[in-house]
Amino acid sequence: MATPRESNDGDYDEEKALEKEINELRLAKKTLFEEARPINEKLEQIALRERECVDKQHQLRAEKHDRDKEKQAVRRSETTKMRKRRVLENEPDTQTVVGSSNKAFHSTGEENCGTY
């Protein structure tokens, strides 16, 4: 059986070995991060440019959508104006209608009214 002194020495040796391994792992991690830094910076540049391009694409799409809506509104307005113009052209002139009924009254001497 191990004496208390021997078990303390074993714990101490194991703790020293773990501390050494932890330091080696941290050093390896630090080395890899340093090696990866240029790649990470390049990835960040690419991601930034991608976001700029996506934002520009969204802006262009929104502008095109706005232009299309404006064109549609203009066309709708022009169509409405044309319809109103056609309706006005097809309606009889009220002066002509009133004038012809007055002529009929004056020529016959009677009012042209129907009974209901």
Backbone as CSV, one residue per row, in Angstrom:
resi,resn,N_x,N_y,N_z,CA_x,CA_y,CA_z,C_x,C_y,C_z
1,MET,0.820,-1.155,0.000,0.000,0.000,0.000,0.882,1.242,0.000
2,ALA,0.413,2.287,-0.652,1.204,3.504,-0.770,1.048,4.331,0.488
3,THR,2.143,4.909,0.856,2.115,5.774,2.036,1.529,7.117,1.647
4,PRO,1.046,7.882,2.625,0.473,9.186,2.282,1.461,10.062,1.525
5,ARG,2.708,9.950,1.829,3.730,10.763,1.146,3.787,10.350,-0.310
6,GLU,3.756,9.057,-0.595,3.846,8.567,-1.962,2.601,8.977,-2.761
7,SER,1.398,8.964,-2.158,0.204,9.345,-2.880,0.198,10.838,-3.147
8,ASN,0.732,11.633,-2.248,0.834,13.071,-2.485,1.780,13.346,-3.650
9,ASP,2.881,12.595,-3.703,3.826,12.780,-4.809,3.174,12.393,-6.136
10,GLY,2.351,11.337,-6.135,1.667,10.888,-7.350,0.649,11.916,-7.822
11,ASP,-0.092,12.502,-6.867,-1.064,13.551,-7.220,-0.352,14.762,-7.786
12,TYR,0.776,15.088,-7.166,1.551,16.241,-7.604,2.072,16.013,-9.028
13,ASP,2.592,14.810,-9.285,3.105,14.491,-10.620,1.983,14.534,-11.668
14,GLU,0.823,13.991,-11.301,-0.306,13.989,-12.235,-0.772,15.425,-12.500
15,GLU,-0.825,16.226,-11.448,-1.246,17.621,-11.621,-0.261,18.381,-12.507
16,LYS,1.035,18.125,-12.312,2.057,18.774,-13.151,1.913,18.334,-14.605
17,ALA,1.632,17.061,-14.825,1.478,16.549,-16.184,0.242,17.187,-16.846
18,LEU,-0.839,17.311,-16.095,-2.048,17.947,-16.639,-1.798,19.425,-16.938
19,GLU,-1.107,20.098,-16.057,-0.799,21.517,-16.277,0.058,21.687,-17.529
20,LYS,1.021,20.780,-17.715,1.876,20.838,-18.901,1.034,20.596,-20.169
21,GLU,0.134,19.610,-20.133,-0.699,19.317,-21.299,-1.646,20.485,-21.612
22,ILE,-2.219,21.090,-20.554,-3.103,22.247,-20.756,-2.329,23.377,-21.432
23,ASN,-1.126,23.644,-20.975,-0.306,24.703,-21.585,-0.004,24.395,-23.047
24,GLU,0.295,23.132,-23.349,0.570,22.733,-24.734,-0.676,22.908,-25.605
25,LEU,-1.841,22.520,-25.073,-3.096,22.679,-25.818,-3.406,24.154,-26.075
26,ARG,-3.193,24.977,-25.052,-3.438,26.415,-25.219,-2.482,27.021,-26.238
27,LEU,-1.241,26.584,-26.210,-0.264,27.077,-27.184,-0.651,26.638,-28.599
28,ALA,-1.089,25.389,-28.740,-1.515,24.881,-30.055,-2.733,25.673,-30.554
29,LYS,-3.660,25.942,-29.626,-4.847,26.719,-29.990,-4.446,28.128,-30.435
30,LYS,-3.549,28.750,-29.683,-3.099,30.102,-30.012,-2.410,30.115,-31.374
31,THR,-1.602,29.115,-31.640,-0.901,29.020,-32.921,-1.888,28.881,-34.070
32,LEU,-2.880,28.019,-33.889,-3.884,27.841,-34.948,-4.690,29.119,-35.179
33,PHE,-5.060,29.817,-34.086,-5.791,31.077,-34.256,-4.947,32.089,-35.030
34,GLU,-3.672,32.130,-34.729,-2.788,33.056,-35.450,-2.681,32.667,-36.925
35,GLU,-2.602,31.369,-37.193,-2.545,30.908,-38.588,-3.870,31.162,-39.308
36,ALA,-4.974,31.075,-38.574,-6.289,31.244,-39.179,-6.678,32.716,-39.335
37,ARG,-5.967,33.621,-38.664,-6.325,35.029,-38.683,-6.451,35.582,-40.105
38,PRO,-5.487,35.352,-41.007,-5.648,35.884,-42.369,-6.879,35.302,-43.083
39,ILE,-7.134,34.042,-42.844,-8.310,33.407,-43.462,-9.584,34.022,-42.887
40,ASN,-9.632,34.216,-41.574,-10.805,34.825,-40.944,-11.012,36.257,-41.440
41,GLU,-9.924,36.994,-41.596,-10.045,38.360,-42.110,-10.585,38.351,-43.537
42,LYS,-10.095,37.421,-44.330,-10.584,37.306,-45.714,-12.058,36.925,-45.717
43,LEU,-12.439,35.987,-44.842,-13.851,35.598,-44.736,-14.721,36.787,-44.327
44,GLU,-14.240,37.612,-43.424,-14.982,38.799,-42.999,-15.136,39.781,-44.163
45,GLN,-14.072,39.961,-44.953,-14.147,40.853,-46.117,-15.171,40.337,-47.124
46,ILE,-15.146,39.040,-47.347,-16.097,38.435,-48.292,-17.524,38.608,-47.785
47,ALA,-17.745,38.360,-46.497,-19.087,38.496,-45.918,-19.564,39.945,-45.995
48,LEU,-18.679,40.897,-45.763,-19.036,42.309,-45.861,-19.437,42.670,-47.290
49,ARG,-18.632,42.246,-48.247,-18.943,42.535,-49.656,-20.259,41.875,-50.063
50,GLU,-20.483,40.654,-49.578,-21.740,39.960,-49.886,-22.928,40.764,-49.364
51,ARG,-22.819,41.266,-48.120,-23.909,42.076,-47.552,-24.128,43.348,-48.370
52,GLU,-23.042,43.982,-48.811,-23.167,45.183,-49.648,-23.896,44.862,-50.946
53,CYS,-23.536,43.743,-51.564,-24.167,43.348,-52.828,-25.645,43.022,-52.628
54,VAL,-25.970,42.314,-51.568,-27.364,41.966,-51.285,-28.171,43.235,-51.023
55,ASP,-27.599,44.173,-50.263,-28.289,45.434,-50.001,-28.530,46.199,-51.303
56,LYS,-27.533,46.253,-52.170,-27.671,46.945,-53.459,-28.733,46.256,-54.312
57,GLN,-28.739,44.926,-54.312,-29.731,44.170,-55.071,-31.148,44.482,-54.570
58,HIS,-31.322,44.522,-53.258,-32.627,44.852,-52.685,-33.043,46.268,-53.064
59,GLN,-32.074,47.186,-53.030,-32.361,48.570,-53.404,-32.816,48.654,-54.859
60,LEU,-32.106,47.972,-55.752,-32.462,47.991,-57.170,-33.849,47.384,-57.396
61,ARG,-34.127,46.293,-56.719,-35.443,45.665,-56.854,-36.546,46.593,-56.351
62,ALA,-36.292,47.262,-55.225,-37.288,48.178,-54.673,-37.519,49.354,-55.627
63,GLU,-36.436,49.884,-56.207,-36.572,50.988,-57.157,-37.352,50.546,-58.390
64,LYS,-37.066,49.354,-58.887,-37.786,48.840,-60.060,-39.262,48.658,-59.721
65,HIS,-39.535,48.128,-58.546,-40.912,47.933,-58.106,-41.641,49.279,-58.044
66,ASP,-40.965,50.289,-57.489,-41.573,51.619,-57.397,-41.841,52.199,-58.782
67,ARG,-40.882,52.029,-59.706,-41.083,52.525,-61.070,-42.248,51.816,-61.740
68,ASP,-42.322,50.500,-61.561,-43.426,49.738,-62.151,-44.770,50.201,-61.592
69,LYS,-44.837,50.429,-60.287,-46.080,50.895,-59.665,-46.451,52.275,-60.205
70,GLU,-45.459,53.137,-60.373,-45.720,54.485,-60.894,-46.233,54.411,-62.334
71,LYS,-45.591,53.570,-63.149,-46.055,53.401,-64.530,-47.483,52.878,-64.552
72,GLN,-47.772,51.940,-63.675,-49.110,51.358,-63.598,-50.133,52.426,-63.200
73,ALA,-49.759,53.278,-62.271,-50.663,54.344,-61.840,-50.900,55.337,-62.973
74,VAL,-49.851,55.665,-63.724,-50.003,56.579,-64.855,-50.914,55.960,-65.901
75,ARG,-50.680,54.683,-66.212,-51.538,54.004,-67.195,-52.994,53.977,-66.739
76,ARG,-53.193,53.692,-65.458,-54.547,53.649,-64.915,-55.195,55.024,-65.031
77,SER,-54.454,56.073,-64.731,-54.971,57.435,-64.825,-55.316,57.789,-66.267
78,GLU,-54.416,57.426,-67.198,-54.674,57.702,-68.613,-55.899,56.932,-69.110
79,THR,-56.030,55.704,-68.682,-57.183,54.893,-69.073,-58.470,55.520,-68.547
80,THR,-58.440,55.968,-67.303,-59.617,56.606,-66.715,-59.976,57.875,-67.487
81,LYS,-58.979,58.669,-67.828,-59.225,59.895,-68.598,-59.825,59.566,-69.957
82,MET,-59.303,58.524,-70.614,-59.822,58.137,-71.926,-61.281,57.672,-71.811
83,ARG,-61.577,56.918,-70.776,-62.955,56.451,-70.582,-63.893,57.636,-70.368
84,LYS,-63.475,58.571,-69.546,-64.306,59.747,-69.284,-64.504,60.544,-70.567
85,ARG,-63.444,60.680,-71.357,-63.532,61.411,-72.613,-64.513,60.720,-73.555
86,ARG,-64.427,59.382,-73.636,-65.351,58.634,-74.496,-66.795,58.791,-74.045
87,VAL,-67.002,58.749,-72.731,-68.355,58.909,-72.194,-68.872,60.290,-72.548
88,LEU,-68.035,61.306,-72.382,-68.461,62.665,-72.705,-68.744,62.816,-74.194
89,GLU,-67.929,62.169,-75.029,-68.133,62.250,-76.474,-69.428,61.548,-76.887
90,ASN,-69.798,60.506,-76.184,-70.988,59.733,-76.525,-72.264,60.311,-75.929
91,GLU,-72.146,61.179,-74.913,-73.332,61.791,-74.323,-73.832,62.893,-75.244
92,PRO,-75.131,63.016,-75.388,-75.655,64.124,-76.200,-75.419,65.448,-75.490
93,ASP,-75.190,66.456,-76.274,-74.956,67.778,-75.727,-76.257,68.290,-75.114
94,THR,-76.215,68.732,-73.867,-77.437,69.174,-73.193,-78.016,70.413,-73.854
95,GLN,-77.182,71.282,-74.390,-77.698,72.474,-75.079,-78.466,72.074,-76.330
96,THR,-77.964,71.086,-77.045,-78.636,70.637,-78.258,-79.986,70.034,-77.912
97,VAL,-80.034,69.223,-76.857,-81.288,68.578,-76.450,-82.281,69.636,-76.011
98,VAL,-81.859,70.581,-75.184,-82.759,71.631,-74.711,-83.211,72.486,-75.882
99,GLY,-82.299,72.832,-76.776,-82.638,73.659,-77.928,-83.640,72.981,-78.839
100,SER,-83.516,71.699,-79.088,-84.447,71.026,-79.984,-85.812,70.869,-79.335
101,SER,-85.891,70.691,-78.023,-87.217,70.591,-77.414,-87.880,71.964,-77.392
102,ASN,-87.118,73.035,-77.292,-87.698,74.378,-77.356,-88.239,74.651,-78.751
103,LYS,-87.507,74.206,-79.760,-87.966,74.393,-81.131,-89.283,73.656,-81.344
104,ALA,-89.347,72.455,-80.783,-90.579,71.674,-80.945,-91.738,72.393,-80.267
105,PHE,-91.512,73.003,-79.125,-92.564,73.711,-78.411,-93.022,74.928,-79.197
106,HIS,-92.035,75.648,-79.710,-92.374,76.870,-80.427,-93.043,76.575,-81.761
107,SER,-92.653,75.525,-82.396,-93.238,75.264,-83.703,-94.658,74.734,-83.596
108,THR,-94.956,73.985,-82.542,-96.309,73.428,-82.428,-97.192,74.286,-81.552
109,GLY,-96.535,75.077,-80.716,-97.314,75.888,-79.804,-97.770,75.115,-78.595
110,GLU,-97.373,73.863,-78.475,-97.739,73.052,-77.310,-96.459,72.565,-76.651
111,GLU,-96.620,72.330,-75.390,-95.492,71.795,-74.655,-95.450,70.294,-74.889
112,ASN,-94.279,69.787,-75.138,-94.117,68.363,-75.447,-93.932,67.617,-74.133
113,CYS,-95.010,67.376,-73.407,-94.936,66.660,-72.143,-95.873,65.468,-72.206
114,GLY,-95.419,64.396,-71.710,-96.253,63.216,-71.652,-96.943,63.137,-70.301
115,THR,-98.040,62.464,-70.227,-98.701,62.265,-68.937,-98.326,60.915,-68.414
116,TYR,-98.260,60.860,-67.117,-97.834,59.607,-66.505,-98.961,58.962,-65.801
